[in-house]
Amino acid sequence: MNDTTNTREGIPPYLCRKIRFLSFFTIICVVFIHAYNYRDTYLLPTTAIQEGKQICPMIQFFICNALTRFANPLYFFISGYLFFAGARRFNAYVYAKKLKKRLVTLMVPYCIWVLAWSAAGILIVNYCKISFPVIDEKIGLLRDNALKAFFSTPLPFQFWYIADLFKLAILSPIVYLLVKKLKIFAVILAAIPWIFDYSVPYMPNCDGILFFVLGAYLAVNCIRFPGKERLVKKTALTITKPTRMCRCPTAGNGSFRI
């Protein structure tokens, strides 16, 4: 018998709708993060506003680099939860299947786009004699350490998320064992480098590790989210759906009503 089920099958429908909404909302937030158009457009959590006490830059900076900063951690959290939520058991077969899928959906597009952008950047700088500070910096890193630049700081810098997500998929057996054996202490352990803002070279960003582990902890240990578990009365705006049982993917024969 197949050891896996579709990810959606291990998650209550109401929670699926929540995740879809949150994913859509975080897409909008990421657009705002990258829409900042004042002096320093490469925003980091430590970036300071350089326009002084002007009201428009302050409002835009507050929205782009404060209110919407939760988007990337939330993406990693959702990814960690969905990675483990659909598997009844996490064995070598499940790991190989999931890794193969993410190789196709993540790394193949990543390599194509990073190679294309790197070639375009080199062409612009070396042959068209057009200089952009960010592109110049990325090409310099590419010359110094091609492997690190390609998989950690690609020229299309927004792609760091895809690279980190694939790295976390590679490390998923370790994540699974930690959250299975240590439970909440695995999350506390992952929070230590995040508190000190420390990331190991070639490894995923500390933000990604913490929130991916947090999502994995909830999925592997079958921590239930608050939500609708009783029938909704039929009104002019709602339709009553039949009650059915949704089996928790990691709790053996346990089930709960939705």
C-alpha positions in Angstrom: 0.0 0.0 0.0 1.2 3.5 -0.8 2.6 5.2 2.3 1.5 8.7 1.3 -1.8 10.5 0.8 -2.5 13.7 -1.0 -1.5 16.6 1.2 -5.1 17.9 1.0 -6.4 14.6 2.4 -4.6 15.0 5.7 -5.9 18.5 6.3 -9.5 19.6 7.2 -11.2 21.5 4.3 -11.7 24.6 6.5 -8.0 24.7 7.2 -7.2 24.3 3.5 -9.2 27.4 2.8 -7.4 29.2 5.5 -4.0 28.2 4.1 -5.1 29.3 0.6 -6.2 32.7 1.9 -3.0 33.2 3.9 -0.9 32.2 0.9 -2.7 34.7 -1.3 -2.3 37.4 1.3 1.4 36.8 1.7 1.8 37.1 -2.1 0.4 40.6 -1.8 2.7 41.4 1.1 5.8 40.3 -0.9 4.8 42.6 -3.7 4.7 45.5 -1.2 8.1 44.5 0.2 9.7 44.7 -3.3 7.7 47.8 -4.3 9.7 50.2 -2.0 11.1 52.8 -4.5 13.1 55.3 -2.4 16.9 55.5 -2.0 17.7 52.0 -0.5 15.5 49.6 -2.4 17.2 46.4 -1.1 15.3 46.2 2.2 16.5 44.1 5.1 15.1 44.0 8.7 18.1 46.1 9.7 17.7 48.7 6.9 17.4 52.3 8.1 15.4 54.9 6.3 17.6 57.4 4.6 15.1 60.1 3.5 14.8 61.7 6.9 11.5 62.7 8.5 9.5 63.0 5.3 6.0 61.6 5.7 5.7 59.7 2.3 9.0 57.7 2.7 8.2 57.0 6.3 4.7 55.6 5.5 6.1 53.5 2.6 9.0 52.3 4.7 6.6 51.3 7.5 4.4 49.3 5.2 7.1 47.7 3.1 9.7 47.0 5.8 7.6 46.5 9.0 3.9 45.5 8.4 4.6 43.0 5.6 7.8 41.5 7.0 5.9 38.4 8.3 5.4 37.2 4.7 8.6 35.2 4.3 8.4 33.5 7.7 4.8 32.6 7.1 5.7 31.1 3.7 8.3 28.8 5.4 5.8 27.9 8.1 3.2 26.9 5.6 5.8 25.0 3.5 7.0 23.0 6.6 3.4 22.2 7.6 2.3 21.0 4.1 5.6 19.1 3.5 4.8 16.7 6.4 1.0 16.9 6.7 0.2 14.6 3.8 2.4 11.7 4.8 1.2 8.9 7.1 4.8 7.8 7.7 8.0 9.5 6.7 10.3 6.8 5.4 12.9 6.5 2.7 10.2 6.0 0.0 8.2 9.1 1.0 11.4 11.1 1.3 12.6 10.1 -2.2 9.2 10.9 -3.7 8.9 14.3 -2.1 12.5 15.2 -3.0 12.0 14.1 -6.6 8.8 16.3 -6.8 10.6 19.3 -5.4 13.6 18.8 -7.7 11.2 19.2 -10.6 9.0 22.0 -9.2 11.8 24.0 -7.4 15.3 23.4 -8.6 14.7 23.0 -12.4 13.0 26.4 -12.7 15.5 27.8 -10.2 18.5 26.8 -12.3 16.9 27.9 -15.6 16.1 31.4 -14.3 19.3 31.9 -12.3 21.5 30.9 -15.3 19.4 33.1 -17.6 19.7 36.1 -15.3 23.4 35.6 -14.7 24.1 35.4 -18.4 22.1 38.6 -18.9 23.9 40.3 -16.1 27.3 39.4 -17.4 26.3 40.6 -20.9 25.0 43.9 -19.6 28.0 44.7 -17.5 30.8 43.3 -19.7 29.6 44.0 -23.2 26.9 46.7 -23.0 29.0 48.6 -20.4 26.0 49.4 -18.2 26.6 49.4 -14.5 24.1 48.6 -11.8 25.4 48.4 -8.2 23.4 45.2 -7.3 24.3 43.4 -10.5 28.0 44.4 -10.2 28.0 43.0 -6.6 26.4 39.7 -7.6 28.6 39.2 -10.6 31.7 39.8 -8.3 30.4 37.2 -5.9 29.8 34.8 -8.9 33.5 35.2 -10.0 34.8 34.7 -6.4 32.7 31.7 -5.4 30.4 30.5 -8.2 28.9 27.7 -6.1 28.0 29.9 -3.2 26.8 32.7 -5.4 24.6 30.3 -7.4 22.9 28.5 -4.5 23.0 31.2 -1.8 23.1 34.7 -3.3 21.8 34.3 -6.9 21.7 37.3 -9.2 17.9 37.4 -9.1 18.1 37.7 -5.3 14.4 37.0 -4.7 15.2 33.4 -5.6 17.0 32.8 -2.3 13.7 31.5 -1.0 13.4 28.7 -3.5 17.0 27.6 -2.9 16.4 27.6 0.9 13.2 25.7 0.5 14.9 22.9 -1.5 17.7 22.8 1.0 15.1 22.3 3.8 13.6 19.5 1.7 17.0 17.8 1.6 17.3 18.2 5.4 13.7 17.0 6.0 14.6 13.6 7.5 16.6 15.4 10.2 13.8 17.9 10.8 11.3 15.0 11.1 13.4 13.1 13.6 14.0 16.3 15.7 10.3 17.3 15.9 9.2 13.7 16.4 11.6 13.0 19.3 12.2 16.4 20.8 8.8 17.9 20.0 8.6 21.6 21.0 12.3 21.6 22.1 13.2 21.2 18.4 11.5 24.5 17.8 13.3 26.1 20.7 16.6 24.7 19.3 15.9 26.2 15.9 15.0 29.5 17.5 18.5 30.0 18.9 20.3 31.0 15.6 17.2 33.0 14.7 17.5 35.0 17.9 21.1 35.8 17.2 20.5 36.2 13.4 23.1 33.7 12.6 23.1 31.6 9.4 25.6 28.9 8.4 27.1 29.3 4.9 25.4 27.1 2.3 22.7 26.3 4.7 19.1 27.7 4.8 18.6 31.1 6.3 17.9 31.1 10.0 14.3 32.4 9.4 13.6 29.6 7.1 14.9 26.9 9.5 12.9 28.2 12.5 9.5 28.5 10.8 9.9 25.4 8.6 10.6 23.5 11.8 7.6 25.1 13.5 5.3 24.0 10.7 6.8 20.5 10.7 6.3 20.3 14.4 2.6 21.0 14.1 2.1 18.6 11.2 4.2 15.7 12.6 2.7 15.9 16.1 -0.8 16.5 14.7 -1.3 19.7 16.6 -4.8 20.8 15.7 -5.6 24.3 14.5 -8.7 26.0 15.9 -11.5 26.0 13.3 -15.0 24.8 12.5 -15.6 21.3 13.6 -19.4 21.4 13.7 -22.0 21.6 11.0 -22.9 25.2 10.0 -26.6 26.0 10.0 -28.0 26.6 6.6 -28.7 30.3 5.9 -29.1 32.5 2.9 -25.3 32.8 2.7 -24.2 29.3 3.7 -24.7 25.8 2.5 -24.7 22.9 5.0 -22.2 20.2 4.1 -22.4 16.6 5.3 -20.2 15.8 8.3 -17.3 13.5 7.5 -14.2 12.2 9.3 -10.8 13.4 8.5 -8.0 11.1 9.6 -5.0 12.7 11.1 -1.9 11.6 9.0 0.4 11.0 12.0 -1.9 9.9 14.8 -2.5 6.3 13.9 -6.2 5.6 14.1 -7.2 9.0 15.6 -9.7 11.1 13.8 -11.7 14.2 14.3 -15.0 15.5 13.0 -15.3 18.4 10.6 
